[in-house]
Structures are given as structure tokens and as C-alpha cells.
């Protein structure tokens, strides 16, 4: 086998030093000049090694300051098939209950507006393109970090003159509101896919180089029609999405 290129040798050694804890998350690695002195290779070779670790998600570069070991975020686990079940005696929505159960600190930045339906929204909600829908948007923070961008859309004939169209959070959750309005959700269609972030998503979620997002699109249906479309974009290194199908009492125990 061919001998690895010089920059690959440096990248491998730095990767092992990070793994051993010589460079802890959040700490700066040696400068290019210091790495040149340590390894005896040119600045371009050292720079290529550092760029490889940036591309693989081990390092972040802060302009004028240098390269730092990326901090590992504790992923959030969401059991998608529990998300819309009856809340029982809980006064919160399912998301807040799930985070509380995991001992995670959480808060959200909320906004509401009425917007024309894009073709993607119109197709899923079965409304006309450019007809108005209510958009409820949240940036979801976990343990002090932005972890997800969530946008939920509601047909205007359902949401107009209701809590859904007010610019305020609904602690008990919009699913309960829909049920109270006579639009109980009875089924859901999920679309889940990884992709690279948009510039705005990268800025909000502070992803760093080469970190993808996980896009989770859920269309909720009553017996008659689609009643809600929720479009979530999670930091790819901050989410574990779980589905439980069939009887899993052997795993979860009786409820």
C-alpha cells in the first residue's frame, strides 16, 4: 500500500492526540507555525492537515484566533412515535415533557405570522399556492445551544380567530387546540432526510464546518384533511430520532 501523504500523517497524529485528550473540546490546537516546528513539514502541508480535520468535523476555525477542538454536544433523543400520543394529566406539550424527562434545560424563541403558502406547503396541506396559512416558528434551545428550527403551518380557515393565530406560545400544545376546535389528529406522515444546511440555518444553529442538518417534515391529518404541517431542522450532531413500531413493552415496560 502507498504511504499516506505527509498531511494525512499529521492529520492522523492530531486526531489521535484529540482522542487521547491531549487537546480537550473547546481548546485551541497549536498554531500552524508551532505545528511546522513539531512535524518538520511546510506550512501548506500543515494547513492541509488542519483543513482535513475541519472537514471531518473535529475542528472549528475562528478567524484571526486559530483552530479549536469542536465541543461535543449531548444529543437530544426524540421518540417520534410518542410525540403525538395523549398527554394524560400533563399540562405541557409532548416536546417539553420529553425534555423534562431527560433533564435537559430548554427554551424557545417564538414568532407567528401569516404567509402565502409555497408549493411545498400547499401540496402537503392541500391548499392553493399563495393562499395564506398561519406560520408558528420557534428556535429551540437545548442546554444553552440552538438545537432546532421549527416551523408549523396551519390552514387559515382552521386557524383564523383562534389561539393558533395569536403571537404567543401555547404551553399545552397546538395538537390539543386542534382537537378542541374539532380537528383531532388521527394520522401522520413523516419525511426524514439529512442534508447540508442553508446559510441561515448554519448561522442560527452555529453548526461549524461540515456538519449536516436533519430535516424532519411531519404532516398531520384529521379524518377529513391535513390540519398541520411541522417542518423541523435539527443540528445533525444534536439529535437522535427514534421510531417505535408495534408492541415494544419488552423494551419500555408497561405504561
C-alpha positions as CSV (number, residue, x, y, z in Angstrom):
1,X,0.0,0.0,0.0
2,X,1.2,3.5,-0.8
3,X,2.5,5.5,2.1
4,X,0.0,8.2,3.3
5,X,0.8,11.7,2.2
6,X,2.5,13.9,4.7
7,X,-0.6,16.0,5.6
8,X,-2.5,12.7,6.2
9,X,0.2,11.6,8.6
10,X,-0.1,14.9,10.5
11,X,-3.9,14.7,10.5
12,X,-3.9,11.1,11.8
13,X,-1.5,12.1,14.7
14,X,-3.6,15.2,15.6
15,X,-6.7,13.0,15.5
16,X,-5.1,10.6,18.0
17,X,-4.0,13.4,20.3
18,X,-7.5,14.7,20.4
19,X,-8.9,11.2,21.1
20,X,-6.4,10.7,23.9
21,X,-7.5,14.0,25.5
22,X,-4.3,15.9,24.9
23,X,-6.5,18.6,23.3
24,X,-9.8,18.9,25.1
25,X,-13.1,20.1,23.5
26,X,-13.1,23.9,23.2
27,X,-9.3,24.2,23.5
28,X,-7.0,25.6,20.8
29,X,-4.6,23.3,18.9
30,X,-1.1,24.6,18.2
31,X,-0.7,27.3,15.5
32,X,0.5,26.5,12.0
33,X,4.0,27.8,12.9
34,X,4.0,25.6,16.0
35,X,2.9,22.5,14.1
36,X,5.5,23.2,11.4
37,X,8.2,23.1,14.2
38,X,6.7,19.9,15.7
39,X,6.3,17.9,12.5
40,X,9.0,19.4,10.3
41,X,6.8,20.0,7.2
42,X,5.9,23.0,5.2
43,X,3.1,25.4,6.2
44,X,1.0,24.2,3.2
45,X,1.3,20.6,4.4
46,X,0.3,21.6,7.9
47,X,-2.6,23.7,6.7
48,X,-3.9,20.8,4.6
49,X,-3.8,18.5,7.6
50,X,-5.8,21.1,9.7
51,X,-8.3,21.5,6.9
52,X,-8.9,17.8,6.8
53,X,-9.8,17.8,10.5
54,X,-12.0,20.8,9.9
55,X,-13.8,19.0,7.1
56,X,-14.2,15.9,9.2
57,X,-15.9,17.9,11.9
58,X,-13.2,17.6,14.6
59,X,-12.0,21.2,14.5
60,X,-13.6,24.7,14.1
61,X,-11.6,27.7,12.9
62,X,-12.2,31.1,14.3
63,X,-10.9,33.9,12.1
64,X,-7.7,35.5,13.5
65,X,-7.8,33.2,16.6
66,X,-6.9,29.8,15.3
67,X,-8.4,26.3,15.3
68,X,-10.2,24.7,18.2
69,X,-11.4,21.2,19.1
70,X,-15.1,21.1,18.4
71,X,-17.2,20.7,21.6
72,X,-19.3,17.6,21.7
73,X,-22.9,18.3,22.3
74,X,-25.0,15.8,24.1
75,X,-27.6,14.7,21.5
76,X,-31.3,15.1,22.2
77,X,-33.3,11.9,21.8
78,X,-36.8,12.3,20.4
79,X,-39.2,9.3,20.2
80,X,-41.1,10.4,17.1
81,X,-43.9,7.8,17.5
82,X,-44.7,9.0,21.1
83,X,-44.8,12.7,20.1
84,X,-48.5,12.9,19.3
85,X,-49.9,10.5,21.9
86,X,-52.3,11.6,24.5
87,X,-50.7,13.8,27.1
88,X,-52.7,12.3,30.0
89,X,-52.6,14.6,33.0
90,X,-49.6,16.6,31.8
91,X,-50.3,20.3,31.2
92,X,-47.4,20.6,28.7
93,X,-46.9,19.6,25.1
94,X,-45.0,16.4,24.3
95,X,-41.8,18.1,23.4
96,X,-41.5,19.8,26.8
97,X,-42.4,16.6,28.6
98,X,-39.7,14.7,26.7
99,X,-37.0,17.3,27.5
100,X,-38.0,17.5,31.2
101,X,-37.8,13.7,31.4
102,X,-34.2,13.8,30.0
103,X,-33.2,16.5,32.5
104,X,-32.5,19.0,29.7
105,X,-32.6,22.8,30.0
106,X,-34.8,24.2,27.3
107,X,-36.3,27.4,26.0
108,X,-37.7,28.7,22.7
109,X,-37.8,31.9,20.7
110,X,-41.3,32.2,19.3
111,X,-42.9,34.2,16.5
112,X,-46.2,34.0,14.4
113,X,-47.1,35.4,11.1
114,X,-49.5,34.8,8.1
115,X,-47.7,33.9,4.9
116,X,-48.5,32.8,1.4
117,X,-48.2,29.0,1.0
118,X,-45.2,27.9,-1.0
119,X,-45.7,25.0,-3.4
120,X,-44.1,22.7,-0.8
121,X,-46.5,23.8,1.9
122,X,-49.6,23.9,-0.4
123,X,-49.0,20.4,-1.6
124,X,-48.8,18.9,1.9
125,X,-51.7,20.9,3.4
126,X,-53.8,20.6,0.2
127,X,-54.4,24.3,-0.1
128,X,-53.9,26.7,-3.0
129,X,-50.4,28.0,-3.7
130,X,-50.1,31.6,-2.4
131,X,-53.2,31.2,-0.2
132,X,-52.5,32.3,3.3
133,X,-51.5,30.0,6.1
134,X,-50.6,30.6,9.7
135,X,-46.9,30.0,10.4
136,X,-45.8,29.4,14.0
137,X,-42.0,29.5,14.2
138,X,-39.7,28.6,17.1
139,X,-35.9,28.4,17.5
140,X,-35.5,25.7,20.1
141,X,-32.6,25.9,22.6
142,X,-31.2,22.9,24.5
143,X,-28.7,23.4,27.3
144,X,-27.9,26.8,26.1
145,X,-27.4,25.9,22.4
146,X,-29.7,26.4,19.5
147,X,-30.6,22.8,18.5
148,X,-33.5,23.1,16.1
149,X,-35.6,25.5,13.9
150,X,-39.3,24.5,13.9
151,X,-41.9,26.0,11.6
152,X,-45.5,24.8,11.9
153,X,-48.2,25.7,9.3
154,X,-52.0,25.7,9.7
155,X,-54.7,26.3,7.0
156,X,-56.1,29.7,7.6
157,X,-59.8,28.5,7.6
158,X,-58.8,26.3,10.7
159,X,-56.5,28.8,12.5
160,X,-58.2,32.2,11.9
161,X,-59.6,33.8,15.0
162,X,-58.2,31.1,17.3
163,X,-55.2,30.7,19.6
164,X,-53.2,29.4,16.7
165,X,-53.3,32.8,15.0
166,X,-52.1,34.7,18.1
167,X,-48.5,35.8,18.5
168,X,-47.9,33.9,21.7
169,X,-46.8,30.4,22.8
170,X,-49.4,27.8,23.7
171,X,-47.9,25.8,26.6
172,X,-50.4,22.9,26.4
173,X,-49.5,22.4,22.7
174,X,-51.3,23.1,19.4
175,X,-52.4,19.5,19.0
176,X,-54.7,19.9,21.9
177,X,-56.0,23.2,20.4
178,X,-56.7,21.5,17.1
179,X,-58.7,18.8,18.9
180,X,-60.7,21.4,20.9
181,X,-61.5,23.0,17.5
182,X,-62.8,19.7,16.1
183,X,-59.7,18.7,14.1
184,X,-58.3,15.8,16.1
185,X,-55.2,14.4,14.6
186,X,-55.6,10.7,13.7
187,X,-52.5,10.1,11.5
188,X,-49.2,11.5,10.5
189,X,-46.8,11.2,7.5
190,X,-43.1,11.8,8.2
191,X,-40.3,12.7,5.8
192,X,-36.8,12.5,7.3
193,X,-33.7,13.3,5.5
194,X,-30.1,14.6,6.1
195,X,-28.7,17.5,4.0
196,X,-26.3,20.3,4.3
197,X,-27.6,23.5,5.9
198,X,-28.6,26.7,4.3
199,X,-26.6,29.8,5.2
200,X,-29.3,30.9,7.6
201,X,-29.6,27.5,9.3
202,X,-25.8,27.4,9.7
203,X,-25.9,30.9,11.3
204,X,-28.8,30.1,13.7
205,X,-27.6,26.7,14.8
206,X,-23.9,27.6,14.8
207,X,-23.0,24.3,13.2
208,X,-19.4,24.8,12.2
209,X,-17.8,23.3,9.2
210,X,-19.1,20.1,7.5
211,X,-22.0,19.5,10.0
212,X,-25.2,18.5,8.3
213,X,-28.8,19.0,9.5
214,X,-31.6,16.5,9.9
215,X,-34.8,17.7,8.3
216,X,-38.0,16.2,9.7
217,X,-41.2,17.1,8.0
218,X,-44.5,15.9,9.6
219,X,-47.9,16.3,8.0
220,X,-50.7,15.7,10.5
221,X,-54.2,14.6,9.4
222,X,-57.7,14.5,10.8
223,X,-60.2,12.1,9.4
224,X,-61.1,14.6,6.7
225,X,-57.9,16.6,5.8
226,X,-54.4,17.7,6.6
227,X,-54.5,20.1,9.6
228,X,-50.9,20.8,10.5
229,X,-47.5,20.7,8.8
230,X,-44.5,20.9,11.1
231,X,-41.1,21.4,9.5
232,X,-38.1,20.8,11.8
233,X,-34.4,21.3,11.1
234,X,-32.1,19.8,13.7
235,X,-28.4,20.2,14.1
236,X,-27.2,16.9,12.7
237,X,-24.9,16.3,15.7
238,X,-27.6,17.2,18.2
239,X,-30.5,14.8,17.5
240,X,-31.3,11.1,17.8
241,X,-34.7,10.4,16.2
242,X,-36.3,7.1,17.4
243,X,-39.3,5.3,16.0
244,X,-41.1,2.5,17.9
245,X,-43.3,0.3,15.8
246,X,-45.6,-2.4,17.2
247,X,-45.6,-3.7,20.8
248,X,-42.4,-2.6,22.5
249,X,-43.4,-3.3,26.1
250,X,-40.4,-5.7,26.3
251,X,-38.2,-2.6,25.9
252,X,-40.2,0.2,27.6
253,X,-42.2,-1.7,30.2
254,X,-45.9,-1.2,30.7
255,X,-47.1,2.4,30.6
